[in-house]
Amino acid sequence: MATDPMNEPILVTGSYDHTIRVWQPFSALCLRNMQHVDSQVNSLDIASKRNLLAASGYQHIRLYDLNSNYPIMDYDAVKKNITRVGFPEDGKWIFTGGEDGKVRIWDMNSQTLICQRIFDCQNPVNAVCLLPNQFELLMAHQGGGIYLWDVKSDQHDHLLPEVECSILDVAVSPNGAYMAAINNKGNCFIWTLSSWSGPPGPERQLTRSEAKLKIPAHEKCALRCKFSPDSSLLVTCSGDSTARVYRTDNWTLFAELRIDRYWMWDVAFNNDSKYLFTASSDNMARLWRIDTKTVEREYAGHLKPVTALAFRDEPVRSTTDTTGTGLSSTH
């Protein structure tokens, strides 16, 4: 019987081998191997309320139906690398950032993508993150700064946490309390956030940030940072072959997950914040149990470095977990 990815957890990985693989996380079974022709995969995101996968690469934005092997929408009019792609919670539009310095908001209500708004960061964009309020974007660029952009009012602000560096990733905790960014020197910066508390309207102010601390997280270039779904943990990964997990109540190191020699390119928590998926340049993705620092599953099949991943749990848990991974099967 065919597996319906809408009814159970799915893991998606993208690689320099120009393929995207869809996995059953609890069994490490590859359900689908999709071609991402003409480009490596830079970024992946799964729409939480639609059966859609977005993938970005060199001059490409592609949308896939998770039940099909082929893209249902292919947009190639943006020059240079598209480094980041993502959906809002309702899945009705997407945002992208790229090496042309532009962050774009795209409408998906037609047969092609329609660009509704553009923000020029004036430097190649490495990362874009949507705040929990669903209308502000954080945009990290190679000039070492981070822009905050209200896509409704067009208000914006700029932070420069460290000179002569490149910000590689930026993240916001799901509870909206913290913001994190990492750079090519291996440093991780933490800010506390506070939202506008006045009435909605044209006088609404941008989310405010206050610098909290700097963590020397890695010995080499840091590549990704993400908060856990319960906002209790922050993970960073790096070219030093590690993913490091920090507690957000005191910002101490909780766990270090290490592989041999290879870069850790991307990470994602599972929904109960107890497990972590990693993508690395040894052509593998892995599922780790964080508290024991052990590998529970390996996802083998890519022929080149795995550079991007995305995870989504099933909408409704219908059975108890019997897999030992914190991931429920519907079978």
DAMONOR-V92186 format. One record per residue. PHI is phi in degrees with one decimal (999 if undefined). OMEGA is omega in whole degrees, -180 to 180 (NA if undefined). NEAR is the number of other ideal C-beta (glycine too) atoms within 8 Angstrom. Layout:
BEGIN
{{PHI/OMEGA/NEAR} {PHI/OMEGA/NEAR}}
END
This chain:
BEGIN
{{999/-180/2} {-68.0/178/3} {-90.1/177/7} {-95.4/-177/7} {-65.5/178/11} {-73.2/-171/7} {-106.1/-179/6} {-154.9/179/11} {-61.7/175/13} {-136.7/171/14} {-116.7/178/14} {-123.4/179/14} {-125.1/177/15} {-127.8/-168/17} {-142.3/170/17} {-68.7/179/8} {-83.5/177/8} {67.1/175/11} {-130.7/173/13} {-123.1/-180/16} {-115.6/177/15} {-108.2/-172/13} {-122.8/160/14} {-80.7/-174/12} {-62.5/-173/15} {-77.5/-179/11} {-111.9/-174/7} {62.9/176/11} {-81.6/176/6} {-81.1/-178/10} {-84.8/-173/9} {-156.9/176/8} {-121.9/-174/10} {-102.2/178/11} {-81.2/174/9} {-116.5/-166/14} {-67.0/173/5} {71.3/-176/6} {-161.7/165/10} {-69.1/177/11} {-101.4/-180/17} {-93.6/-173/13} {-156.8/179/13} {-135.4/170/16} {-151.8/-180/11} {-110.4/176/14} {-69.2/-173/11} {-71.1/-176/8} {-117.0/178/6} {-137.7/-177/6} {-84.7/-173/8} {-123.3/172/12} {-118.9/174/14} {-104.7/179/16} {-134.5/177/17} {-122.1/179/16} {-157.4/-179/14} {-74.2/179/10} {60.9/-177/10} {-132.8/162/14} {-122.1/-179/17} {-127.6/175/13} {-113.5/-180/14} {-117.4/163/14} {-77.0/-174/9} {-68.7/174/13} {-98.0/-175/6} {-127.2/178/7} {-90.3/-173/6} {-127.2/-180/7} {-66.6/176/7} {-93.5/176/7} {-150.0/-176/11} {-134.1/-177/8} {-118.2/-175/11} {-129.6/-178/7} {-91.7/177/3} {-93.6/-179/13} {-82.0/179/4} {69.2/-178/10} {-68.5/169/9} {-98.5/-168/18} {-87.6/-176/13} {-148.8/178/14} {-140.3/179/13} {-162.7/178/13} {-108.9/163/12} {-75.8/-177/10} {-61.9/-178/7} {-82.5/175/6} {67.6/-175/10} {-89.3/177/7} {-148.6/177/10} {-133.8/174/14} {-122.4/178/14} {-137.7/171/15} {-135.1/-176/15} {-150.0/-178/15} {-71.6/173/9} {-79.5/178/8} {85.1/-174/11} {-105.1/167/12} {-109.5/-173/15} {-123.6/171/12} {-106.1/-174/12} {-116.3/173/14} {-89.4/-178/11} {-112.1/-176/10} {-88.0/176/5} {-140.9/-178/6} {-76.6/177/3} {-139.4/177/6} {-76.9/178/10} {-118.6/-179/8} {-76.7/-179/9} {-95.2/-178/7} {-144.5/178/7} {-135.4/171/8} {-119.9/-178/12} {-98.6/178/6} {-82.5/177/14} {62.9/173/6} {-150.7/176/9} {-53.7/-176/12} {-92.7/179/18} {-97.7/-174/13} {-154.6/176/14} {-136.8/-178/15} {-137.0/178/12} {-91.2/178/10} {-71.1/180/12} {-58.3/178/7} {-71.9/174/8} {71.4/176/8} {-136.1/174/7} {-118.2/179/12} {-117.1/168/14} {-101.1/-174/16} {-133.9/-177/17} {-98.5/-175/15} {-132.4/-175/17} {-71.5/175/9} {-74.5/177/8} {95.0/-176/13} {-114.7/179/12} {-134.1/174/14} {-95.4/168/15} {-111.8/-173/15} {-129.1/172/13} {-86.3/-174/12} {-72.8/178/9} {-84.7/-176/5} {-97.0/-177/6} {71.0/171/7} {-65.8/177/8} {-152.9/178/10} {-142.5/-176/7} {-139.4/175/8} {-115.0/176/10} {-132.4/-172/8} {-70.4/-178/12} {-153.9/-177/10} {-80.4/177/5} {54.2/176/4} {-149.1/175/10} {-125.2/176/10} {-80.6/-175/17} {-91.8/-180/13} {-156.7/178/13} {-144.6/-177/15} {-147.3/176/12} {-125.9/178/14} {-66.0/-179/13} {-56.9/178/9} {-82.4/177/6} {74.9/-175/11} {-87.1/-172/7} {-133.5/172/14} {-127.8/179/13} {-131.3/175/16} {-144.7/179/14} {-127.8/-176/17} {-131.5/-174/15} {-74.5/173/8} {-93.7/-180/8} {88.2/-178/14} {-89.3/177/13} {-119.2/-179/15} {-110.6/-179/14} {-121.0/173/14} {-124.7/167/12} {-92.0/-177/10} {-115.5/173/12} {-140.0/-175/6} {-92.7/174/8} {-59.2/-176/7} {-103.0/180/3} {-83.2/-179/6} {-71.4/176/5} {-66.4/180/3} {144.0/-176/5} {-65.2/180/4} {-85.0/-179/6} {-56.6/-179/10} {-99.7/176/7} {-64.8/171/10} {-56.9/-178/12} {-97.2/180/8} {-125.1/177/10} {-131.6/-179/7} {-59.3/-177/8} {-110.9/-180/7} {-161.8/176/7} {-120.7/-179/8} {-110.6/172/10} {-75.3/-166/7} {-75.9/-173/12} {-141.3/179/14} {-82.6/178/5} {-125.6/-179/8} {-51.5/174/10} {-87.8/-171/20} {-114.3/-177/13} {-142.9/169/14} {-140.3/-180/15} {-148.2/174/10} {-91.9/176/15} {-73.0/-180/11} {-56.9/179/9} {-92.1/177/8} {65.3/-177/12} {-86.5/-175/8} {-133.1/171/15} {-127.5/176/16} {-115.5/172/15} {-126.2/176/15} {-134.2/-162/15} {-155.8/172/18} {-75.0/178/10} {-89.6/175/8} {74.7/-179/11} {-128.1/161/12} {-117.2/-177/14} {-117.5/-175/14} {-109.8/-178/14} {-116.7/173/15} {-78.4/-178/10} {-86.7/177/11} {-79.2/179/5} {-139.7/177/4} {60.3/174/9} {-94.8/179/6} {-70.3/-179/7} {-97.9/-178/8} {-157.8/171/9} {-120.6/180/9} {-106.4/-170/13} {-127.0/169/6} {-115.6/-174/12} {-95.9/167/6} {76.5/-167/5} {-90.1/178/10} {-73.7/169/10} {-94.6/-172/17} {-90.0/-174/13} {-152.2/-178/13} {-144.6/173/14} {-157.1/175/10} {-80.1/166/15} {-82.9/-168/17} {-73.2/179/7} {-96.7/174/8} {65.3/180/10} {-102.3/-177/8} {-128.8/-176/14} {-139.9/172/14} {-94.3/175/16} {-129.5/175/15} {-120.0/-173/14} {-143.7/-174/15} {-82.0/171/9} {-90.0/177/9} {73.1/-173/12} {-121.7/162/11} {-116.6/-177/15} {-137.9/170/12} {-111.7/-179/15} {-111.6/164/14} {-88.3/-168/11} {-68.2/-173/13} {-67.9/179/6} {-99.1/179/5} {60.8/-177/9} {-112.1/176/6} {-84.0/-180/7} {-94.6/-180/9} {-144.6/170/10} {-124.2/-177/9} {-116.2/-174/14} {-107.4/178/7} {158.9/176/6} {-68.9/-177/14} {-100.9/178/6} {-140.5/-177/7} {-51.4/175/13} {-88.4/-170/16} {-110.7/-178/13} {-151.9/174/14} {-150.0/177/16} {-146.6/180/11} {-131.2/173/14} {-139.9/174/8} {-79.0/178/10} {-69.8/-178/12} {-57.8/-178/4} {-132.2/177/4} {-77.6/-176/6} {-102.4/180/6} {-136.1/174/8} {-78.8/-179/4} {-76.3/177/9} {-119.3/-171/6} {-100.3/-176/10} {79.6/-178/5} {-116.5/-175/13} {77.2/-178/9} {-123.6/-174/12} {-88.5/174/14} {-101.2/177/10} {-94.6/-179/8} {-83.4/NA/2}}
END
